[in-house]
Amino acid sequence: MEAKNYRVRKDDKVQILAGKDKGKVGKVLKVLKKRDCVIVEKVNVVKRHTRGNPYSGQAGGILDKEAPIHVSNVAVVCDACTKATRVGYRYTEDGTKVRFCKKCNEIIKAG
């Protein structure tokens, strides 16, 4: 099976392109490569009914939890131009591979 490479990484700031939270901006908490999904902070929040566990001290009830969003429905937000953009790759003079914003050509910082 081929390894998947995404242009979205953990701690990136992304904008939601489709769904009930369209237009919202949040930080990527986790990338789920097997499901082609990302979990974005305070976006796509669902109610989770949980049973309490007295041994671990966990209280039961209805909790709010972020649900995964497909990676095709998010776009990376550039720090320099503050717009949702596509991401390209290039090599610097010292040979390191970096991501750059396709709109303003600025390098996107990793994390």
N, CA, C and O atoms as a GROMACS GRO file, in nm:
protein
  444
    1MET      N    1   0.084  -0.119   0.000
    1MET     CA    2   0.000   0.000   0.000
    1MET      C    3   0.088   0.125   0.000
    1MET      O    4   0.190   0.131   0.068
    2GLU      N    5   0.048   0.220  -0.076
    2GLU     CA    6   0.125   0.342  -0.094
    2GLU      C    7   0.106   0.437   0.026
    2GLU      O    8  -0.004   0.451   0.078
    3ALA      N    9   0.214   0.502   0.066
    3ALA     CA   10   0.206   0.597   0.177
    3ALA      C   11   0.139   0.726   0.127
    3ALA      O   12   0.172   0.776   0.020
    4LYS      N   13   0.045   0.778   0.208
    4LYS     CA   14  -0.027   0.899   0.168
    4LYS      C   15   0.046   1.021   0.223
    4LYS      O   16   0.088   1.024   0.338
    5ASN      N   17   0.059   1.121   0.139
    5ASN     CA   18   0.118   1.248   0.181
    5ASN      C   19   0.013   1.357   0.163
    5ASN      O   20  -0.046   1.371   0.056
    6TYR      N   21  -0.010   1.433   0.269
    6TYR     CA   22  -0.108   1.539   0.265
    6TYR      C   23  -0.039   1.674   0.274
    6TYR      O   24   0.070   1.687   0.330
    7ARG      N   25  -0.104   1.774   0.216
    7ARG     CA   26  -0.053   1.910   0.226
    7ARG      C   27  -0.094   1.975   0.358
    7ARG      O   28  -0.048   2.084   0.391
    8VAL      N   29  -0.181   1.908   0.432
    8VAL     CA   30  -0.227   1.956   0.562
    8VAL      C   31  -0.152   1.878   0.670
    8VAL      O   32  -0.146   1.756   0.665
    9ARG      N   33  -0.097   1.950   0.767
    9ARG     CA   34  -0.022   1.888   0.876
    9ARG      C   35  -0.081   1.930   1.010
    9ARG      O   36  -0.162   2.023   1.018
   10LYS      N   37  -0.040   1.860   1.114
   10LYS     CA   38  -0.082   1.894   1.249
   10LYS      C   39  -0.034   2.036   1.282
   10LYS      O   40   0.074   2.076   1.241
   11ASP      N   41  -0.115   2.110   1.356
   11ASP     CA   42  -0.091   2.249   1.399
   11ASP      C   43  -0.103   2.351   1.286
   11ASP      O   44  -0.073   2.468   1.308
   12ASP      N   45  -0.145   2.311   1.166
   12ASP     CA   46  -0.173   2.407   1.059
   12ASP      C   47  -0.304   2.479   1.089
   12ASP      O   48  -0.393   2.424   1.152
   13LYS      N   49  -0.314   2.603   1.043
   13LYS     CA   50  -0.439   2.676   1.050
   13LYS      C   51  -0.512   2.649   0.919
   13LYS      O   52  -0.458   2.674   0.811
   14VAL      N   53  -0.637   2.599   0.928
   14VAL     CA   54  -0.712   2.564   0.807
   14VAL      C   55  -0.849   2.630   0.808
   14VAL      O   56  -0.903   2.664   0.913
   15GLN      N   57  -0.904   2.647   0.687
   15GLN     CA   58  -1.039   2.699   0.671
   15GLN      C   59  -1.126   2.586   0.616
   15GLN      O   60  -1.082   2.510   0.530
   16ILE      N   61  -1.251   2.577   0.666
   16ILE     CA   62  -1.343   2.473   0.622
   16ILE      C   63  -1.410   2.519   0.493
   16ILE      O   64  -1.461   2.631   0.486
   17LEU      N   65  -1.408   2.433   0.391
   17LEU     CA   66  -1.461   2.468   0.259
   17LEU      C   67  -1.605   2.420   0.237
   17LEU      O   68  -1.676   2.477   0.154
   18ALA      N   69  -1.649   2.317   0.310
   18ALA     CA   70  -1.782   2.262   0.288
   18ALA      C   71  -1.840   2.208   0.418
   18ALA      O   72  -1.766   2.175   0.511
   19GLY      N   73  -1.972   2.199   0.422
   19GLY     CA   74  -2.039   2.143   0.539
   19GLY      C   75  -2.103   2.249   0.626
   19GLY      O   76  -2.110   2.366   0.590
   20LYS      N   77  -2.149   2.205   0.743
   20LYS     CA   78  -2.222   2.295   0.832
   20LYS      C   79  -2.134   2.405   0.891
   20LYS      O   80  -2.186   2.509   0.932
   21ASP      N   81  -2.003   2.385   0.895
   21ASP     CA   82  -1.910   2.483   0.951
   21ASP      C   83  -1.831   2.556   0.844
   21ASP      O   84  -1.721   2.603   0.870
   22LYS      N   85  -1.886   2.566   0.723
   22LYS     CA   86  -1.817   2.630   0.611
   22LYS      C   87  -1.775   2.772   0.646
   22LYS      O   88  -1.855   2.851   0.696
   23GLY      N   89  -1.648   2.805   0.619
   23GLY     CA   90  -1.596   2.939   0.645
   23GLY      C   91  -1.522   2.952   0.776
   23GLY      O   92  -1.447   3.049   0.794
   24LYS      N   93  -1.540   2.859   0.868
   24LYS     CA   94  -1.472   2.867   0.997
   24LYS      C   95  -1.324   2.836   0.981
   24LYS      O   96  -1.284   2.762   0.891
   25VAL      N   97  -1.243   2.892   1.070
   25VAL     CA   98  -1.099   2.870   1.070
   25VAL      C   99  -1.060   2.808   1.203
   25VAL      O  100  -1.107   2.851   1.309
   26GLY      N  101  -0.975   2.706   1.199
   26GLY     CA  102  -0.931   2.640   1.321
   26GLY      C  103  -0.797   2.573   1.301
   26GLY      O  104  -0.743   2.570   1.191
   27LYS      N  105  -0.744   2.520   1.411
   27LYS     CA  106  -0.614   2.454   1.409
   27LYS      C  107  -0.632   2.303   1.399
   27LYS      O  108  -0.721   2.246   1.463
   28VAL      N  109  -0.549   2.238   1.319
   28VAL     CA  110  -0.557   2.093   1.303
   28VAL      C  111  -0.499   2.027   1.427
   28VAL      O  112  -0.384   2.050   1.464
   29LEU      N  113  -0.582   1.944   1.493
   29LEU     CA  114  -0.537   1.872   1.612
   29LEU      C  115  -0.475   1.739   1.577
   29LEU      O  116  -0.381   1.694   1.642
   30LYS      N  117  -0.528   1.673   1.474
   30LYS     CA  118  -0.484   1.539   1.440
   30LYS      C  119  -0.512   1.511   1.293
   30LYS      O  120  -0.613   1.557   1.239
   31VAL      N  121  -0.423   1.437   1.228
   31VAL     CA  122  -0.443   1.392   1.090
   31VAL      C  123  -0.463   1.241   1.094
   31VAL      O  124  -0.376   1.167   1.142
   32LEU      N  125  -0.578   1.195   1.043
   32LEU     CA  126  -0.610   1.052   1.039
   32LEU      C  127  -0.584   1.002   0.898
   32LEU      O  128  -0.671   1.011   0.811
   33LYS      N  129  -0.465   0.948   0.873
   33LYS     CA  130  -0.425   0.911   0.738
   33LYS      C  131  -0.504   0.793   0.682
   33LYS      O  132  -0.532   0.789   0.563
   34LYS      N  133  -0.542   0.698   0.767
   34LYS     CA  134  -0.616   0.581   0.718
   34LYS      C  135  -0.756   0.617   0.671
   34LYS      O  136  -0.811   0.552   0.582
   35ARG      N  137  -0.814   0.721   0.730
   35ARG     CA  138  -0.950   0.762   0.694
   35ARG      C  139  -0.953   0.885   0.604
   35ARG      O  140  -1.062   0.930   0.567
   36ASP      N  141  -0.837   0.941   0.568
   36ASP     CA  142  -0.827   1.063   0.486
   36ASP      C  143  -0.898   1.180   0.552
   36ASP      O  144  -0.962   1.261   0.484
   37CYS      N  145  -0.889   1.190   0.684
   37CYS     CA  146  -0.960   1.293   0.759
   37CYS      C  147  -0.866   1.372   0.849
   37CYS      O  148  -0.755   1.329   0.880
   38VAL      N  149  -0.915   1.489   0.891
   38VAL     CA  150  -0.845   1.570   0.990
   38VAL      C  151  -0.945   1.607   1.099
   38VAL      O  152  -1.065   1.613   1.075
   39ILE      N  153  -0.893   1.631   1.220
   39ILE     CA  154  -0.974   1.681   1.330
   39ILE      C  155  -0.931   1.824   1.356
   39ILE      O  156  -0.814   1.850   1.385
   40VAL      N  157  -1.027   1.917   1.346
   40VAL     CA  158  -0.998   2.060   1.358
   40VAL      C  159  -1.059   2.110   1.488
   40VAL      O  160  -1.171   2.075   1.524
   41GLU      N  161  -0.982   2.193   1.559
   41GLU     CA  162  -1.022   2.245   1.689
   41GLU      C  163  -1.149   2.331   1.679
   41GLU      O  164  -1.154   2.424   1.599
   42LYS      N  165  -1.251   2.299   1.761
   42LYS     CA  166  -1.376   2.372   1.772
   42LYS      C  167  -1.456   2.380   1.641
   42LYS      O  168  -1.530   2.475   1.618
   43VAL      N  169  -1.438   2.278   1.555
   43VAL     CA  170  -1.512   2.271   1.429
   43VAL      C  171  -1.571   2.131   1.417
   43VAL      O  172  -1.508   2.033   1.456
   44ASN      N  173  -1.693   2.121   1.362
   44ASN     CA  174  -1.765   1.995   1.345
   44ASN      C  175  -1.785   1.926   1.481
   44ASN      O  176  -1.754   1.808   1.498
   45VAL      N  177  -1.835   2.001   1.577
   45VAL     CA  178  -1.854   1.952   1.713
   45VAL      C  179  -1.983   1.871   1.719
   45VAL      O  180  -2.088   1.916   1.672
   46VAL      N  181  -1.975   1.751   1.777
   46VAL     CA  182  -2.091   1.664   1.793
   46VAL      C  183  -2.109   1.630   1.941
   46VAL      O  184  -2.016   1.645   2.021
   47LYS      N  185  -2.229   1.583   1.976
   47LYS     CA  186  -2.258   1.542   2.113
   47LYS      C  187  -2.223   1.394   2.127
   47LYS      O  188  -2.260   1.313   2.043
   48ARG      N  189  -2.153   1.361   2.233
   48ARG     CA  190  -2.113   1.222   2.258
   48ARG      C  191  -2.169   1.182   2.394
   48ARG      O  192  -2.134   1.241   2.496
   49HIS      N  193  -2.256   1.080   2.395
   49HIS     CA  194  -2.314   1.031   2.520
   49HIS      C  195  -2.218   0.927   2.578
   49HIS      O  196  -2.193   0.824   2.516
   50THR      N  197  -2.164   0.955   2.697
   50THR     CA  198  -2.065   0.865   2.756
   50THR      C  199  -2.114   0.813   2.890
   50THR      O  200  -2.187   0.880   2.964
   51ARG      N  201  -2.073   0.692   2.919
   51ARG     CA  202  -2.105   0.629   3.047
   51ARG      C  203  -1.989   0.660   3.142
   51ARG      O  204  -1.872   0.656   3.102
   52GLY      N  205  -2.021   0.690   3.265
   52GLY     CA  206  -1.918   0.719   3.364
   52GLY      C  207  -1.839   0.595   3.403
   52GLY      O  208  -1.888   0.483   3.392
   53ASN      N  209  -1.717   0.616   3.449
   53ASN     CA  210  -1.632   0.508   3.497
   53ASN      C  211  -1.580   0.547   3.634
   53ASN      O  212  -1.490   0.630   3.644
   54PRO      N  213  -1.634   0.488   3.741
   54PRO     CA  214  -1.591   0.529   3.876
   54PRO      C  215  -1.446   0.489   3.908
   54PRO      O  216  -1.384   0.550   3.995
   55TYR      N  217  -1.392   0.389   3.838
   55TYR     CA  218  -1.256   0.346   3.866
   55TYR      C  219  -1.152   0.445   3.815
   55TYR      O  220  -1.049   0.467   3.879
   56SER      N  221  -1.180   0.506   3.701
   56SER     CA  222  -1.086   0.605   3.649
   56SER      C  223  -1.127   0.747   3.687
   56SER      O  224  -1.056   0.843   3.654
   57GLY      N  225  -1.240   0.762   3.755
   57GLY     CA  226  -1.284   0.894   3.798
   57GLY      C  227  -1.347   0.976   3.686
   57GLY      O  228  -1.359   1.098   3.698
   58GLN      N  229  -1.388   0.910   3.578
   58GLN     CA  230  -1.445   0.980   3.464
   58GLN      C  231  -1.595   0.995   3.482
   58GLN      O  232  -1.665   0.896   3.506
   59ALA      N  233  -1.645   1.116   3.471
   59ALA     CA  234  -1.788   1.140   3.488
   59ALA      C  235  -1.860   1.112   3.358
   59ALA      O  236  -1.807   1.134   3.249
   60GLY      N  237  -1.982   1.062   3.369
   60GLY     CA  238  -2.064   1.036   3.252
   60GLY      C  239  -2.144   1.159   3.214
   60GLY      O  240  -2.143   1.260   3.285
   61GLY      N  241  -2.213   1.150   3.103
   61GLY     CA  242  -2.298   1.261   3.059
   61GLY      C  243  -2.282   1.285   2.911
   61GLY      O  244  -2.230   1.201   2.837
   62ILE      N  245  -2.327   1.402   2.868
   62ILE     CA  246  -2.319   1.439   2.726
   62ILE      C  247  -2.201   1.533   2.710
   62ILE      O  248  -2.199   1.642   2.767
   63LEU      N  249  -2.104   1.491   2.630
   63LEU     CA  250  -1.983   1.569   2.608
   63LEU      C  251  -1.979   1.622   2.464
   63LEU      O  252  -2.030   1.558   2.373
   64ASP      N  253  -1.918   1.739   2.446
   64ASP     CA  254  -1.895   1.792   2.312
   64ASP      C  255  -1.759   1.742   2.264
   64ASP      O  256  -1.661   1.744   2.338
   65LYS      N  257  -1.755   1.697   2.138
   65LYS     CA  258  -1.633   1.636   2.085
   65LYS      C  259  -1.620   1.674   1.938
   65LYS      O  260  -1.720   1.681   1.866
   66GLU      N  261  -1.497   1.698   1.892
   66GLU     CA  262  -1.474   1.729   1.751
   66GLU      C  263  -1.477   1.600   1.669
   66GLU      O  264  -1.411   1.502   1.704
   67ALA      N  265  -1.552   1.601   1.560
   67ALA     CA  266  -1.559   1.487   1.470
   67ALA      C  267  -1.467   1.511   1.352
   67ALA      O  268  -1.437   1.626   1.319
   68PRO      N  269  -1.420   1.404   1.286
   68PRO     CA  270  -1.330   1.420   1.172
   68PRO      C  271  -1.398   1.485   1.052
   68PRO      O  272  -1.519   1.471   1.031
   69ILE      N  273  -1.318   1.557   0.973
   69ILE     CA  274  -1.362   1.620   0.848
   69ILE      C  275  -1.271   1.567   0.738
   69ILE      O  276  -1.151   1.553   0.759
   70HIS      N  277  -1.328   1.538   0.622
   70HIS     CA  278  -1.246   1.487   0.512
   70HIS      C  279  -1.143   1.592   0.471
   70HIS      O  280  -1.172   1.712   0.470
   71VAL      N  281  -1.023   1.547   0.437
   71VAL     CA  282  -0.912   1.636   0.407
   71VAL      C  283  -0.940   1.723   0.284
   71VAL      O  284  -0.880   1.830   0.268
   72SER      N  285  -1.029   1.679   0.195
   72SER     CA  286  -1.062   1.758   0.076
   72SER      C  287  -1.149   1.878   0.109
   72SER      O  288  -1.163   1.968   0.027
   73ASN      N  289  -1.208   1.880   0.229
   73ASN     CA  290  -1.297   1.990   0.268
   73ASN      C  291  -1.228   2.096   0.351
   73ASN      O  292  -1.296   2.182   0.409
   74VAL      N  293  -1.096   2.094   0.359
   74VAL     CA  294  -1.021   2.197   0.430
   74VAL      C  295  -0.912   2.254   0.339
   74VAL      O  296  -0.862   2.185   0.250
   75ALA      N  297  -0.877   2.380   0.364
   75ALA     CA  298  -0.768   2.445   0.290
   75ALA      C  299  -0.677   2.514   0.390
   75ALA      O  300  -0.724   2.573   0.488
   76VAL      N  301  -0.548   2.507   0.367
   76VAL     CA  302  -0.450   2.568   0.456
   76VAL      C  303  -0.460   2.720   0.444
   76VAL      O  304  -0.472   2.773   0.334
   77VAL      N  305  -0.455   2.789   0.558
   77VAL     CA  306  -0.458   2.935   0.561
   77VAL      C  307  -0.314   2.985   0.575
   77VAL      O  308  -0.243   2.948   0.668
   78CYS      N  309  -0.274   3.070   0.482
   78CYS     CA  310  -0.139   3.127   0.483
   78CYS      C  311  -0.127   3.233   0.592
   78CYS      O  312  -0.219   3.313   0.610
   79ASP      N  313  -0.016   3.233   0.665
   79ASP     CA  314   0.005   3.333   0.770
   79ASP      C  315   0.033   3.471   0.712
   79ASP      O  316  -0.006   3.572   0.771
   80ALA      N  317   0.098   3.477   0.597
   80ALA     CA  318   0.137   3.606   0.539
   80ALA      C  319   0.017   3.679   0.478
   80ALA      O  320  -0.003   3.797   0.507
   81CYS      N  321  -0.062   3.611   0.394
   81CYS     CA  322  -0.172   3.680   0.327
   81CYS      C  323  -0.307   3.652   0.392
   81CYS      O  324  -0.408   3.709   0.350
   82THR      N  325  -0.311   3.568   0.495
   82THR     CA  326  -0.430   3.532   0.573
   82THR      C  327  -0.548   3.489   0.485
   82THR      O  328  -0.663   3.523   0.513
   83LYS      N  329  -0.518   3.415   0.379
   83LYS     CA  330  -0.621   3.362   0.291
   83LYS      C  331  -0.606   3.211   0.281
   83LYS      O  332  -0.496   3.157   0.296
   84ALA      N  333  -0.719   3.142   0.256
   84ALA     CA  334  -0.713   2.998   0.229
   84ALA      C  335  -0.648   2.980   0.094
   84ALA      O  336  -0.685   3.046  -0.004
   85THR      N  337  -0.552   2.890   0.087
   85THR     CA  338  -0.473   2.877  -0.035
   85THR      C  339  -0.436   2.733  -0.062
   85THR      O  340  -0.448   2.646   0.024
   86ARG      N  341  -0.392   2.709  -0.184
   86ARG     CA  342  -0.334   2.580  -0.217
   86ARG      C  343  -0.187   2.583  -0.177
   86ARG      O  344  -0.128   2.690  -0.162
   87VAL      N  345  -0.130   2.465  -0.159
   87VAL     CA  346   0.007   2.454  -0.110
   87VAL      C  347   0.094   2.390  -0.217
   87VAL      O  348   0.056   2.290  -0.278
   88GLY      N  349   0.210   2.450  -0.238
   88GLY     CA  350   0.307   2.392  -0.330
   88GLY      C  351   0.434   2.357  -0.254
   88GLY      O  352   0.450   2.394  -0.138
   89TYR      N  353   0.522   2.285  -0.321
   89TYR     CA  354   0.649   2.245  -0.260
   89TYR      C  355   0.764   2.297  -0.343
   89TYR      O  356   0.757   2.302  -0.465
   90ARG      N  357   0.871   2.336  -0.274
   90ARG     CA  358   0.995   2.375  -0.342
   90ARG      C  359   1.113   2.344  -0.251
   90ARG      O  360   1.095   2.318  -0.132
   91TYR      N  361   1.231   2.348  -0.306
   91TYR     CA  362   1.352   2.323  -0.231
   91TYR      C  363   1.426   2.456  -0.211
   91TYR      O  364   1.436   2.537  -0.303
   92THR      N  365   1.479   2.476  -0.090
   92THR     CA  366   1.556   2.596  -0.062
   92THR      C  367   1.700   2.576  -0.108
   92THR      O  368   1.736   2.469  -0.156
   93GLU      N  369   1.781   2.680  -0.090
   93GLU     CA  370   1.921   2.673  -0.133
   93GLU      C  371   1.999   2.564  -0.060
   93GLU      O  372   2.088   2.502  -0.118
   94ASP      N  373   1.964   2.542   0.068
   94ASP     CA  374   2.036   2.439   0.144
   94ASP      C  375   1.979   2.298   0.122
   94ASP      O  376   2.026   2.203   0.185
   95GLY      N  377   1.880   2.283   0.033
   95GLY     CA  378   1.831   2.151  -0.004
   95GLY      C  379   1.714   2.099   0.075
   95GLY      O  380   1.673   1.985   0.055
   96THR      N  381   1.658   2.180   0.166
   96THR     CA  382   1.542   2.134   0.244
   96THR      C  383   1.414   2.161   0.166
   96THR      O  384   1.400   2.263   0.099
   97LYS      N  385   1.320   2.067   0.176
   97LYS     CA  386   1.191   2.079   0.108
   97LYS      C  387   1.096   2.158   0.197
   97LYS      O  388   1.079   2.125   0.314
   98VAL      N  389   1.034   2.262   0.143
   98VAL     CA  390   0.942   2.347   0.219
   98VAL      C  391   0.811   2.362   0.143
   98VAL      O  392   0.806   2.346   0.021
   99ARG      N  393   0.705   2.395   0.218
   99ARG     CA  394   0.575   2.425   0.157
   99ARG      C  395   0.565   2.576   0.136
   99ARG      O  396   0.616   2.654   0.215
  100PHE      N  397   0.497   2.616   0.026
  100PHE     CA  398   0.478   2.759   0.003
  100PHE      C  399   0.334   2.786  -0.041
  100PHE      O  400   0.266   2.699  -0.095
  101CYS      N  401   0.291   2.909  -0.016
  101CYS     CA  402   0.158   2.956  -0.052
  101CYS      C  403   0.154   2.985  -0.201
  101CYS      O  404   0.241   3.055  -0.253
  102LYS      N  405   0.054   2.931  -0.271
  102LYS     CA  406   0.042   2.952  -0.416
  102LYS      C  407  -0.008   3.093  -0.449
  102LYS      O  408   0.004   3.136  -0.564
  103LYS      N  409  -0.063   3.166  -0.351
  103LYS     CA  410  -0.115   3.300  -0.378
  103LYS      C  411  -0.008   3.407  -0.362
  103LYS      O  412   0.003   3.497  -0.445
  104CYS      N  413   0.072   3.396  -0.254
  104CYS     CA  414   0.169   3.504  -0.228
  104CYS      C  415   0.314   3.457  -0.231
  104CYS      O  416   0.404   3.537  -0.209
  105ASN      N  417   0.338   3.327  -0.258
  105ASN     CA  418   0.472   3.269  -0.270
  105ASN      C  419   0.552   3.273  -0.141
  105ASN      O  420   0.674   3.254  -0.145
  106GLU      N  421   0.489   3.296  -0.027
  106GLU     CA  422   0.560   3.293   0.101
  106GLU      C  423   0.570   3.149   0.152
  106GLU      O  424   0.484   3.066   0.124
  107ILE      N  425   0.677   3.120   0.226
  107ILE     CA  426   0.696   2.987   0.283
  107ILE      C  427   0.601   2.969   0.401
  107ILE      O  428   0.589   3.057   0.487
  108ILE      N  429   0.532   2.854   0.404
  108ILE     CA  430   0.440   2.823   0.513
  108ILE      C  431   0.519   2.751   0.621
  108ILE      O  432   0.583   2.648   0.596
  109LYS      N  433   0.515   2.806   0.740
  109LYS     CA  434   0.589   2.748   0.853
  109LYS      C  435   0.526   2.616   0.894
  109LYS      O  436   0.404   2.605   0.901
  110ALA      N  437   0.608   2.517   0.921
  110ALA     CA  438   0.558   2.387   0.968
  110ALA      C  439   0.528   2.396   1.116
  110ALA      O  440   0.620   2.411   1.198
  111GLY      N  441   0.400   2.388   1.151
  111GLY     CA  442   0.360   2.390   1.290
  111GLY      C  443   0.364   2.517   1.354
  111GLY      O  444   0.331   2.528   1.472
   0.00000   0.00000   0.00000
